[in-house]
Structure formats: structure tokens, C-alpha cells
Amino acid sequence: MKFWEPIKQKLSDPIAGLQFSGDGTIFRKIAFCILGILIIFILIVGMYWSREPAEFSISQNTAAKLAVNGNQYVLGAATTSALIQVAETLLRKPGGYLTNDVMPPGVYLDNIPNWEFGALVQVRDLSRAFRESFSRSQSQSVEDPDLIISEPRFHFDNDSWLFPPTEVEYNEAVESLYSYLGRISDPQDVDAQFFARADNLANWLLDVESRLGSLSQRLSASVGQERINTDLMGESVTERSALASPEAAIRTPWLQIDDVFYEARGASWALMHFLVAVRKDFEQVLKDKNAMTSLDQIIRELEASLRTMFFPIILNGSGFGIFANHSLTMANYISRANAAIIDLRNLLEQG
């Protein structure tokens, strides 16, 4: 006890501002301070990671991707480079790929993971179009070996964090796309091809049309509405597997409103870049069909849907209420883009 008393007095010195007690109060205070600093740090990092990626230049991106192999622009290079860049953005933006995170701050973030999923769906659709249409002259043609690898890799489980992590699969897909890009831009390689035809483009736009139509409906359901069942409209002999009510009340759950909104933002961001690249690679086809202005209008609508938000949360006011409804605003732009895509696809399918 005599040995302990001087140490106790020194720790209780008022100059040091520390009050020692046998129950470990000082250590609890230190632990709480460290925990508080850690929480603040995690919140700041989470806010930084929650920023949506910026747009990128298609022309500059194409030139940079081709410069890796020292090749010049060829047909298909812009669209392939855009697909690569969008996929790389998912993996290499601040915080990396967040959907499969199991540690803070990624584990509690939900806006950017939903943004990632919206962009990922567009990547999957375009990679499938590359494998099935863009790289083949006809249905009997042999599939490209690099695209055989990339397309199923992008369809791997988007939230797997181990054995294997999602990032590993997506990185392999990107590497295969780089290989494909190098081959189509190599004058000595005649096996890799990109075919810019109206039917190829129309087939991909049909998938885009379906995706945007679904997003528009889900965004509109933020305020709730009574919808008439039109599933069998115009079909006199069509049957369905299960009976459905002629009317249904549709409303997005309150906790999912921001999820749908950011999924739509991610899809619009990726699709806008893809369409700008398509404008370059399919320029002659679009001019022949007098469809360039239709594509420009689609791109403009998608760009408008990506304007900066100046409010920290997604507002969900009624359609004609005093508060804004960000979901309905987003649905308006996507619906208009979808209507223009339908017109564009009809132009491309005309003989």
C-alpha cells in the first residue's frame, strides 16, 4: 500500500486534470473518446463514399483505352470502352464496390449500393448484347471467346463478399473486355469483330425499354396509386397462369423509396454513357434511318435526370402537394426517355 500511494496521488494531481478511481473511470473515458472519434471518422468516410460518380467523356475515355495497346479508333471501340469504364467505376470509385461490404461504413450505406445495382443491370444487358449480337454477323456465327467469359462474370452474385468476392469476378470480366477491345482495334486480328447494324441496336434497345419502363412504374408508385390491370389488353385469346384483380393498389414501401430512386439514378448514369458511345459507333446507321435526333433527345432526358440534388434526403411529397417528390421527377425524365427509345427502335426496325 505504501508503494501504491505515491502513484495514486500523482494520477490524482489536479494539474493533470485526471481523477483516478479504483473502478477504472479514466480508462472508460479514454475508451469513450476513442469510440466517439472512430464514429465521427466512419460517418465522414461514409458521407464521402456516398457521393455519386461524376460523368466522364466518351471520346477521352475511348482514346485512353485504345492508347493502352497503341491502337487507333475502330468501329465498336467507343461502346466497348464505355462498358469497361462503367464497370471499372463500380469497382474503383471512392470506397470501391460497396454492395457486398460487411464492415462499416459500407455495411450501413444503402444509397450507393442501390446506385451500383442500377448501373450493374445496364452493364449486364449491354454485355449480353455484345455476346449475342454486336460481335456476331448472324445467329449461326461463333461467339467471341472473350465475351463468353465477360458476360457470365457480370451476372455473378452482386453481393458475394467471400469465396469468391464479387469484385474478383467483375475484374475478370473487365480484363476480358480489354482483351476484346485490343483485338477489334488490332488491324492484324480478323477474328474479333463488331457489327454496327440496325437490328443489333434495336435488339439491345428492347432490353433498355423494358428496364426503363419498370423503373418508371416503381418510381411513380412512391405516392401510391390505383392501377387498372392491363396485362391482357388487346389480346383476345391470351391466358395467364393465375387470376389477378382488375384493379390493384400499388405503393412503394416508405423505406424503399430512396432505394428505387438511387437505382434509377445508377441506371440512368450508365445508360447515358452507353448511348453517347452508341451515337459514335452507330453514327452511319442512325443517319441512314434519320434517327440521330431521336437518340440525342434520349441522351438529353437522361442527362437531365442526373442533375445535382441540393437536398440531403429524398423527398416524397404528394403529386400536387407543397413538398417536392424526387421520385416523380425522376419518373418523368425516365418515362420521356423510354418513350423516345420506343420511337427510335421503331425507326430502326423499319425497312
Secondary structure, 3 states (H helix, E strand, C coil): CCCHHHHHHHHCCCCCCCCCCCCCHHHHHHHHHHHHHHHHHHHHHHHHHCCCCCCCCHHHHHHHHHHCCCCCCCCCHHHHHHHHHHHHHHHHCCCCCCCCCCCCCHHHCCHHHHHHHHHHHHHHHHHHHHHHHHCCCCCCCCCCHHHHHHHHHHCCCCCCCCCCCHHHHHHHHHHHHHHHHHHHCCCCCCCCCCCCCHHHHHHHHHHHHHHHHHHHHHHHCCCCEEEECCCCCCCCCCCCCCCCCCEEEECCCHHHHHHHHHHHHHHHHHHHHHHHHHHHHCHHHHHHCCCHHHHHHHHHHHHHHCCCCCCCCCCECCCCCCCCEHHHHHHHHHHHHHHHHHHHHHHHHCC
